[in-house]
């Protein structure tokens, strides 16, 4: 190979590398354009929203389902795999506790927990959005291995009302382990 061929090939590789770098940079710029970093002004709001989401699932795992509607605005909308509840009364009904016979059968120290991961929380004044991945873990008793029973994603819109963050719209999308009661309305989706 001559020196001029090496120089030509080197220039071609350099041009190819520059084009590839430009393409990667523009893709990164598009992805990063949605990202709003946490600032000192939004840090407390972000912590309060994350706490609200964690407490919601904590109340659910403790069997305190009657309190779940209190995390929503009066006109809040809850969409669980396309089963819709509007307002606190309908949300309370959707999360009504299971029947006494089912509860009695499950009282053998069976306990479920919900893990929340990868929160993406964006604050915009007194409005915010939150997206998380959730995973349900069931514990059938001491000495038994836990099992995963469902997983999915949720997208929530929140409003600050009288200094408190509340959910105005929540869309829960199952990716696996969907409870049978949602079979009739379930549709795969990215976000509602």
Backbone as numpy.savetxt, mean C-alpha at the origin, in Angstrom:
# Nx Ny Nz CAx CAy CAz Cx Cy Cz
44.94 -5.43 -36.76 44.08 -4.26 -36.76 44.98 -3.03 -36.76
44.66 -2.09 -37.60 45.48 -0.89 -37.71 45.06 0.11 -36.64
45.93 1.06 -36.46 45.66 2.11 -35.47 44.43 2.91 -35.84
44.18 3.14 -37.12 43.00 3.92 -37.54 41.71 3.12 -37.29
41.76 1.78 -37.47 40.59 0.95 -37.16 40.27 0.98 -35.66
41.31 0.92 -34.86 41.12 0.98 -33.41 40.50 2.32 -33.02
40.97 3.39 -33.62 40.44 4.72 -33.32 38.98 4.82 -33.74
38.66 4.30 -34.97 37.26 4.32 -35.44 36.37 3.50 -34.52
36.82 2.29 -34.15 36.04 1.43 -33.25 35.87 2.09 -31.88
36.92 2.72 -31.42 36.85 3.42 -30.13 35.83 4.55 -30.16
35.81 5.30 -31.29 34.84 6.39 -31.43 33.42 5.82 -31.46
33.24 4.71 -32.18 31.91 4.08 -32.27 31.46 3.61 -30.89
32.36 3.00 -30.14 32.03 2.57 -28.78 31.71 3.76 -27.89
32.48 4.83 -28.06 32.23 6.04 -27.27 30.86 6.64 -27.57
30.49 6.69 -28.86 29.18 7.21 -29.25 28.08 6.31 -28.70
28.26 4.99 -28.81 27.26 4.04 -28.30 27.09 4.20 -26.79
28.20 4.35 -26.09 28.14 4.54 -24.64 27.43 5.84 -24.28
27.70 6.90 -25.04 27.04 8.19 -24.77 25.55 8.10 -25.01
25.14 7.41 -26.09 23.71 7.24 -26.38 23.04 6.44 -25.27
23.67 5.34 -24.85 23.12 4.51 -23.78 23.00 5.30 -22.48
24.02 6.08 -22.15 23.99 6.89 -20.93 22.88 7.94 -20.99
22.71 8.56 -22.16 21.64 9.56 -22.33 20.28 8.91 -22.15
20.10 7.71 -22.69 18.81 7.01 -22.55 18.54 6.66 -21.10
19.55 6.14 -20.42 19.38 5.80 -19.00 19.09 7.04 -18.17
19.78 8.13 -18.47 19.58 9.38 -17.73 18.16 9.89 -17.92
17.62 9.82 -19.15 16.26 10.32 -19.37 15.23 9.43 -18.70
15.45 8.10 -18.67 14.54 7.20 -17.96 14.58 7.50 -16.46
15.79 7.69 -15.93 15.91 8.00 -14.51 15.25 9.33 -14.18
15.36 10.31 -15.08 14.75 11.62 -14.85 13.23 11.50 -14.83
12.68 10.66 -15.71 11.23 10.48 -15.72 10.77 9.82 -14.42
11.47 8.75 -14.00 11.09 8.06 -12.77 11.27 8.96 -11.56
12.33 9.74 -11.54 12.61 10.60 -10.40 11.69 11.81 -10.36
11.04 12.16 -11.48 10.19 13.35 -11.50 9.00 13.22 -10.57
8.55 11.99 -10.30 7.42 11.77 -9.39 7.86 11.79 -7.93
9.12 11.66 -7.69 9.64 11.55 -6.34 9.74 12.93 -5.69
9.11 13.05 -4.52 9.21 14.27 -3.74 9.86 13.90 -2.41
11.09 14.32 -2.19 11.78 13.92 -0.96 11.09 14.51 0.28
11.24 13.79 1.38 10.73 14.27 2.65 11.54 15.49 3.06
10.84 16.51 3.51 11.51 17.71 3.98 11.20 17.89 5.46
11.84 18.82 6.07 11.56 19.11 7.47 10.09 19.50 7.65
9.54 20.19 6.65 8.14 20.63 6.72 7.16 19.47 6.58
7.55 18.39 5.87 6.62 17.28 5.64 6.90 16.05 6.51
7.98 16.07 7.26 8.38 14.89 8.04 7.33 14.48 9.06
6.81 15.40 9.84 5.80 15.06 10.85 4.54 14.50 10.19
4.10 15.10 9.09 2.92 14.59 8.38 3.16 13.16 7.90
4.33 12.89 7.37 4.65 11.55 6.88 4.60 10.54 8.02
5.16 10.88 9.15 5.15 9.99 10.31 3.71 9.76 10.78
2.91 10.82 10.82 1.51 10.67 11.25 0.72 9.77 10.29
0.96 9.88 9.01 0.25 9.05 8.03 0.69 7.59 8.17
1.98 7.37 8.30 2.45 5.99 8.47 1.89 5.39 9.76
1.84 6.16 10.83 1.23 5.69 12.09 -0.24 5.34 11.89
-0.97 6.17 11.17 -2.39 5.92 10.91 -2.58 4.57 10.20
-1.76 4.32 9.17 -1.88 3.06 8.43 -1.54 1.86 9.32
-0.49 1.99 10.12 -0.10 0.90 11.01 -1.18 0.65 12.06
-1.72 1.71 12.66 -2.76 1.55 13.68 -4.04 0.93 13.10
-4.37 1.26 11.86 -5.52 0.66 11.20 -5.38 -0.86 11.20
-4.25 -1.35 10.73 -4.05 -2.80 10.67 -3.87 -3.41 12.05
-3.34 -2.65 12.99 -3.23 -3.14 14.37 -4.63 -3.36 14.95
-5.51 -2.39 14.78 -6.89 -2.55 15.26 -7.56 -3.75 14.60
-7.30 -3.94 13.31 -7.89 -5.08 12.62 -7.38 -6.39 13.21
-6.07 -6.49 13.44 -5.51 -7.74 13.96 -5.93 -8.00 15.40
-6.31 -6.96 16.13 -6.76 -7.12 17.51 -8.26 -7.40 17.60
-8.92 -7.48 16.45 -10.35 -7.75 16.43 -11.20 -6.53 16.68
-10.60 -5.34 16.64 -11.31 -4.09 16.88 -11.81 -3.51 15.55
-12.52 -4.34 14.80 -12.97 -3.95 13.46 -14.01 -2.83 13.50
-14.74 -2.69 14.58 -15.75 -1.64 14.67 -15.16 -0.25 14.65
-13.89 -0.11 14.99 -13.23 1.19 15.03 -12.61 1.58 13.69
-12.57 0.68 12.72 -11.85 0.95 11.48 -12.41 2.12 10.69
-13.70 2.34 10.75 -14.30 3.45 10.00 -13.85 4.81 10.54
-13.38 4.86 11.78 -12.95 6.14 12.36 -11.67 6.66 11.71
-10.98 5.83 10.95 -9.78 6.26 10.25 -10.11 6.99 8.95
-11.40 7.03 8.58 -11.84 7.62 7.33 -12.54 8.96 7.56
-12.54 9.79 6.54 -13.35 11.01 6.56 -14.82 10.58 6.55
-15.73 11.49 6.92 -17.16 11.18 6.93 -17.63 10.66 5.57
-17.08 11.23 4.49 -17.48 10.83 3.14 -16.48 9.87 2.50
-15.66 9.22 3.32 -14.61 8.34 2.82 -15.12 7.22 1.93
-14.27 6.79 1.02 -14.58 5.70 0.12 -13.57 4.58 0.34
-14.07 3.36 0.49 -13.21 2.19 0.63 -13.54 1.23 -0.50
-12.53 0.84 -1.23 -12.68 -0.08 -2.36 -11.77 -1.27 -2.08
-12.38 -2.42 -1.75 -11.62 -3.64 -1.50 -11.89 -4.57 -2.67
-10.93 -4.65 -3.59 -11.07 -5.50 -4.77 -12.40 -5.25 -5.49
-12.74 -3.98 -5.63 -13.94 -3.50 -6.33 -15.25 -3.70 -5.56
-15.18 -4.08 -4.30 -16.35 -4.03 -3.42 -16.28 -2.66 -2.76
-17.29 -1.83 -3.00 -17.25 -0.41 -2.61 -18.09 -0.15 -1.37
-17.52 0.64 -0.44 -18.25 1.14 0.72 -18.02 2.65 0.77
-19.11 3.41 0.88 -19.02 4.87 0.94 -19.55 5.35 2.29
-18.76 6.18 2.95 -19.16 6.71 4.24 -18.87 5.74 5.37
-18.82 6.27 6.57 -18.42 5.47 7.73 -19.38 4.32 8.03
-20.69 4.50 7.83 -21.65 3.42 8.13 -21.40 2.21 7.23
-21.21 2.43 5.93 -20.95 1.33 5.01 -19.59 0.69 5.26
-18.59 1.51 5.61 -17.26 0.98 5.91 -17.32 0.10 7.15
-18.06 0.54 8.17 -18.23 -0.27 9.38 -18.88 -1.61 9.03
-19.88 -1.58 8.17 -20.58 -2.81 7.78 -19.63 -3.74 7.01
-18.81 -3.19 6.13 -17.87 -4.01 5.37 -16.88 -4.72 6.29
-16.46 -4.04 7.35 -15.50 -4.62 8.28 -16.16 -5.25 9.50
-17.46 -5.52 9.42 -18.17 -6.12 10.56 -17.48 -7.41 10.99
-17.41 -7.64 12.29 -16.75 -8.86 12.78 -17.45 -10.11 12.26
-16.68 -11.18 12.17 -17.22 -12.46 11.75 -18.25 -12.94 12.76
-19.08 -13.90 12.36 -20.09 -14.46 13.24 -19.48 -15.13 14.46
-20.26 -15.28 15.52 -19.77 -15.85 16.78 -19.24 -17.27 16.60
-19.89 -18.08 15.75 -19.45 -19.47 15.55 -18.06 -19.50 14.92
-17.81 -18.63 13.94 -16.50 -18.59 13.29 -15.45 -18.11 14.27
-15.78 -17.09 15.07 -14.82 -16.59 16.07 -14.47 -17.67 17.06
-15.45 -18.42 17.56 -15.20 -19.46 18.56 -14.26 -20.52 17.99
-14.45 -20.88 16.71 -13.60 -21.89 16.09 -12.16 -21.41 15.93
-11.97 -20.11 15.82 -10.63 -19.55 15.62 -9.93 -19.16 16.92
-10.54 -19.36 18.05 -9.96 -18.89 19.31 -8.92 -19.83 19.89
-8.32 -20.66 19.08 -7.28 -21.57 19.52 -5.90 -20.91 19.43
-5.80 -19.68 19.85 -4.56 -18.89 19.80 -4.11 -18.64 18.37
-5.02 -18.59 17.48 -4.72 -18.25 16.09 -4.68 -16.74 15.99
-3.64 -16.21 15.41 -3.51 -14.75 15.33 -2.91 -14.34 13.99
-3.57 -13.39 13.37 -3.07 -12.86 12.10 -2.44 -11.49 12.30
-1.45 -11.22 11.49 -0.78 -9.91 11.50 -0.64 -9.43 10.06
-0.61 -8.14 9.89 -0.43 -7.57 8.56 0.90 -6.79 8.57
1.76 -7.15 7.64 3.04 -6.45 7.49 2.88 -5.42 6.38
3.32 -4.20 6.63 3.27 -3.12 5.63 4.70 -2.83 5.19
4.91 -2.81 3.89 6.26 -2.59 3.37 6.26 -1.55 2.26
7.45 -1.01 2.03 7.72 -0.09 0.93 6.74 1.07 0.84
6.51 1.79 1.94 5.56 2.91 1.86 6.10 4.04 0.97
5.24 4.51 0.10 5.54 5.68 -0.72 4.48 6.71 -0.34
4.88 7.71 0.43 3.96 8.70 0.96 4.36 10.06 0.41
3.38 10.74 -0.19 3.63 12.05 -0.78 2.69 13.06 -0.12
3.25 14.13 0.40 2.49 15.18 1.09 2.37 16.38 0.17
1.16 16.93 0.10 0.92 18.15 -0.67 -0.04 19.02 0.14
0.51 19.77 1.08 -0.31 20.62 1.95 -1.16 19.77 2.87
-2.50 19.95 2.81 -3.40 19.17 3.67 -3.96 17.95 2.95
-3.29 17.56 1.87 -3.66 16.35 1.11 -2.41 15.48 0.97
-2.62 14.18 0.85 -1.49 13.27 0.72 -1.95 12.00 0.02
-0.99 11.24 -0.47 -1.25 9.90 -0.97 -0.27 8.95 -0.30
-0.70 7.70 -0.17 0.17 6.68 0.42 -0.06 5.37 -0.34
1.02 4.74 -0.70 0.96 3.43 -1.34 1.84 2.48 -0.53
1.33 1.28 -0.25 2.09 0.28 0.48 1.82 -1.11 -0.10
2.72 -2.01 0.19 2.52 -3.43 -0.08 2.18 -4.05 1.27
1.15 -4.90 1.32 0.79 -5.55 2.56 0.87 -7.07 2.40
1.22 -7.72 3.50 1.33 -9.17 3.51 0.69 -9.69 4.79
-0.26 -10.60 4.66 -0.92 -11.20 5.81 -0.16 -12.43 6.27
0.13 -12.48 7.56 0.83 -13.61 8.17 -0.09 -14.22 9.21
-0.30 -15.54 9.14 -1.14 -16.22 10.11 -0.28 -17.08 11.01
-0.55 -16.96 12.30 0.13 -17.77 13.31 -0.91 -18.70 13.92
-0.74 -20.00 13.72 -1.71 -20.98 14.22 -1.40 -21.45 15.63
-0.39 -20.93 16.25 -0.08 -21.26 17.64 1.41 -21.39 17.85
1.79 -21.31 19.10 3.20 -21.43 19.47 3.70 -22.81 19.04
4.88 -22.85 18.49 5.46 -24.11 18.05 5.13 -24.45 16.61
4.26 -23.68 15.98 3.93 -23.90 14.58 4.50 -22.76 13.76
4.94 -23.09 12.56 5.52 -22.06 11.69 4.42 -21.13 11.18
4.70 -19.84 11.08 3.71 -18.92 10.51 3.54 -19.20 9.01
2.42 -18.77 8.48 2.19 -18.93 7.05 1.68 -17.62 6.46
2.00 -17.39 5.21 1.48 -16.22 4.50 0.12 -16.59 3.96
-0.88 -15.73 4.15 -2.21 -16.08 3.66 -2.75 -15.13 2.61
-2.19 -13.95 2.48 -2.61 -13.05 1.41 -1.58 -11.95 1.25
-1.58 -11.34 0.06 -0.69 -10.21 -0.19 -1.31 -9.33 -1.26
-0.99 -8.05 -1.18 -1.49 -7.11 -2.17 -0.92 -5.73 -1.97
-1.62 -4.77 -2.58 -1.19 -3.37 -2.55 -2.35 -2.50 -2.15
-2.03 -1.37 -1.62 -3.10 -0.40 -1.38 -2.63 1.00 -1.73
-3.60 1.76 -2.19 -3.39 3.16 -2.55 -4.41 3.96 -1.75
-3.94 4.95 -1.00 -4.84 5.77 -0.19 -4.63 7.24 -0.49
-5.74 7.96 -0.52 -5.71 9.42 -0.56 -6.15 9.87 0.82
-5.46 10.87 1.36 -5.73 11.34 2.71 -5.95 12.84 2.73
-6.73 13.28 3.73 -6.94 14.72 3.96 -6.70 15.01 5.44
-6.15 16.16 5.68 -5.96 16.61 7.06 -7.22 17.36 7.48
-7.92 16.84 8.48 -9.17 17.42 8.96 -8.98 17.79 10.43
-9.11 19.08 10.75 -8.90 19.55 12.13 -7.59 19.05 12.72
-6.53 19.12 11.89 -5.20 18.74 12.36 -4.92 17.25 12.37
-5.86 16.42 11.93 -5.68 14.96 11.96 -5.80 14.38 10.55
-4.87 13.51 10.18 -4.93 12.85 8.89 -5.99 11.76 8.91
-6.85 11.76 7.89 -7.88 10.74 7.72 -7.87 10.26 6.27
-8.30 9.04 6.07 -8.35 8.47 4.73 -9.63 8.95 4.03
-9.48 9.54 2.86 -10.66 9.95 2.09 -10.99 8.92 1.01
-9.98 8.20 0.57 -10.20 7.15 -0.44 -9.12 6.09 -0.24
-9.54 4.84 -0.16 -8.58 3.75 -0.01 -8.96 2.63 -0.97
-7.99 2.22 -1.76 -8.20 1.12 -2.72 -7.25 0.00 -2.36
-7.82 -1.15 -2.04 -7.05 -2.32 -1.68 -7.14 -3.30 -2.84
-5.99 -3.71 -3.35 -5.93 -4.63 -4.49 -5.15 -5.87 -4.08
-5.83 -7.00 -4.07 -5.18 -8.26 -3.72 -4.38 -8.79 -4.90
-3.23 -9.36 -4.60 -2.43 -10.04 -5.61 -2.46 -11.55 -5.40
-2.81 -11.99 -4.19 -2.96 -13.42 -3.91 -3.72 -13.59 -2.61
-4.37 -14.74 -2.46 -5.08 -15.05 -1.23 -6.34 -14.24 -1.01
-6.98 -13.79 -2.08 -8.18 -12.97 -1.94 -9.27 -13.75 -1.20
-9.85 -13.17 -0.15 -10.95 -13.85 0.55 -12.12 -14.11 -0.40
-12.79 -15.25 -0.21 -13.88 -15.67 -1.09 -14.97 -14.62 -1.25
-15.22 -13.83 -0.21 -16.32 -12.87 -0.30 -16.09 -11.77 -1.33
-14.86 -11.66 -1.85 -14.58 -10.66 -2.86 -14.46 -11.26 -4.27
-14.72 -12.55 -4.41 -14.61 -13.21 -5.72 -15.49 -12.56 -6.79
-16.69 -12.18 -6.42 -17.65 -11.64 -7.40 -17.20 -10.30 -7.98
-16.45 -9.52 -7.23 -16.07 -8.18 -7.70 -14.60 -8.07 -8.09
-13.80 -9.09 -7.77 -12.36 -9.00 -8.00 -12.01 -8.82 -9.48
-11.14 -7.84 -9.75 -10.57 -7.60 -11.08 -9.11 -7.22 -10.86
-8.19 -7.84 -11.58 -6.78 -7.44 -11.46 -6.63 -5.97 -11.87
-5.86 -5.21 -11.14 -5.66 -3.79 -11.47 -4.39 -3.27 -10.81
-3.91 -2.18 -11.31 -2.74 -1.55 -10.71 -3.16 -0.56 -9.63
-4.22 0.18 -9.89 -4.70 1.21 -8.96 -6.13 1.51 -9.34
-6.98 1.86 -8.38 -8.36 2.18 -8.73 -8.51 3.66 -9.03
